[in-house]
Each structure stands twice: as structure tokens, then as C-alpha cells.
Amino acid sequence: MVQQISQTASPARSVTTREKLSVGVFLILAFGLAWLVTMPLWLGEGLAHPWFTVISIAMMLTPAIAALVAVFVVERPTRPWRALGVVPLKPARRLISYLALALVVPVALVLVALPIGALFGVYSMDLVSFSGYQAILDQQLAAASASTGTEIPQIDVPIALLVLAQLASIPLGAVMNVIPALGEELGWRGWLLPKLLRLGTVPALLISGVIWGLWHAPLILLGYNYLDAPGWLGLAMMTGMCILVGAVFAWLRIRSASVWPAALAHGAFNAAAASYLLFAAAGERVDTTQATILGWTGWIVPLIFVGVLIATKQFAPPQPAAQTLSRR
């Protein structure tokens, strides 16, 4: 299955009818269930729906459901959990190394996007008084005071320390996000990516990224992530971001021969995604089609990073994993 990215892998075999069927079933279920789960948003208050968080988490589980059906009902391999990337969990040193990278690399890509956006003039930063974050805290205190009917005093802590505390909490947030992130990664990188690697590294990264991006349509078309952009533009931008970030997750999946680093990376990415609010200047609206990791300026460093990974053949799996993937 990875013959094109590893000369030592066993010869590629033809795709069976059952495998084609399993991919079709997976895609139909992943997309169909995503639209079904989010239908209350479309029929109700959109992103303002009181159950939005619950619904969005439920949507994240749909690729895992689709993958489980494809594996256990349609394909039925002899080692289903290995086909999903859940096992093996060894060699432990390799797995731990890529888990560590999963905590660092996505967060670094999210954060470095901010000064890049500032350099291009599409993101206004305030690294002195953190005025944007201070404004958010003031609004939250005012809302809490209004709801309780009592005046809540200002937090007597320097704003810079609060920003550092938020950054320090990202690893914890990443771990807490692993389960919902696994709901996506079990499908996209755990099961689907190895199927697509028969086509070659770059085609697999592009196709899996496009699929992942378009799967977000039920939320993106409602304005999620790109509130000020027309739906078609938001979906196009989300797809572009998913190609690049998905390639980073794919690298972790392939090199570790496990879905767990990809899931942790996804969790870390989600935990860090809103960090642009910490450094934004007050009164400046952030255009996410241009700034942050969601916008085009935020794609520059990930594009370079993925290009280096491809050029240095970092998408070639370790030898035992190559043999295992090629026999699926």
C-alpha cells in the first residue's frame, strides 16, 4: 500500500472490490452522519444554538463511526484494530517521541502564524498590554456581574501572567481533547490515509486533506471559523488549511505507525487554535481568511514544513510498519 514511498515495501497489490466498497461506505457515512448530526443547527439558531458544543463534538465522532463500520462490517480484516492504527503501541520509544512532537509541532505552527500575519499587516498584535485579551476578560466580568446581580471585582493578576497561564494550559487541553479528536483521526488518518497511500504520498495528502476539509461543510457554511466570509470562500479556505495541517498529522501517523500521535496533535491544534485572541489588539477584527492558521498567511510556515518533510522523505514509514501497511 505504500510501495511508492518505500522501496523496501512489498509489491503493491490490486484493490479488491470489498476495499473499494469499504471506502465508499466510509465516505457516505462520514459525510452523511455529519450533516445529520448538525441538522438541528440548520433548522434552529445556527452557531448560536444552545447545544452547539455538544453537536460539534458529536460531529467529530462521525468519521470514527464510519471507519468502524467500514472495518468491522464491510472489510473485516484479520487485525481490525491494527488496520485502524490503534495498535501496536510499540516500539514504545518511537511512539513516545512522536507523541512529544504531536504536542509541540501543531502548537508551534498555530503560534508562528500570528507574527507572520502581523508582518503582512493582516493581524494587529499587542504584546505589551494584551489589550484584546483584556477586553475579552472585561466583557466576561461584566456579563457575569449582570447575570448574578452583584459586581465581580477585577482579577488582581498582571495580564501577562494570565496570558502565560493560558499558554501553559495548552498541553492539558490537548490531552483533554484527545478523545473527540480521535473521533476524527480514527477515520481520516487512522484508516483512510493508509488506503490512499497506494496513490503516492502527495496525492494521498491532497485527497485526504480535501476530504477532511469538505467534511467540515455543515459548520463552515454556517459561518464557523470564517464568520465574515461567504460560505464558498470559508469552505475553500478551510480545505486549504486541512490539506496542510492534515499533512502534518499524516506525517505523525505514518512515522509512528500509530493513530495516537495524530489524535494528540489534533487535540493540541484545537487547544491552541484560539490563542490568537491572547495577542490581538483591542478593537481590531481578525479576518481569518487572511490571518491566523486559518488564513493564507498562516499557511506559509506549514507549507514550508511539509515541503521539507516531503523532500527529506519523512513520509516513508519505518520498515516494519511499511510491511504491515502494504499487506492490508
Secondary structure, 3 states (H helix, E strand, C coil): CCHHHCCCCCCCCCCCHHHHHHHHHHHHHHHHHHHHHHHHHHHCCHHHCCCHHHHHHHHHCHHHHHHHHHHHHHHCCCCHHHHCCCCCCCCHHHHHHHHHHHHHHHHHHHHHHHHHHHHCCCCCECCCCCHHHHHHHHHHHHHHHHHHCCCCCCCCCCHHHHHHHHHHCHHHHHHHCHHHHHHHHHHHHHHHHHHHHHHCHHHHHHHHHHHHHHHCHHHHCCCCCCCCCCHHHHHHHHHHHHHHHHHHHHHHHHHHCCCHHHHHHHHHHHHHHHHHHHHECCCCCCCCCCCCCCCHHHHHHHHHHHHHHHHCCCCCCCHHHHHHHHCC
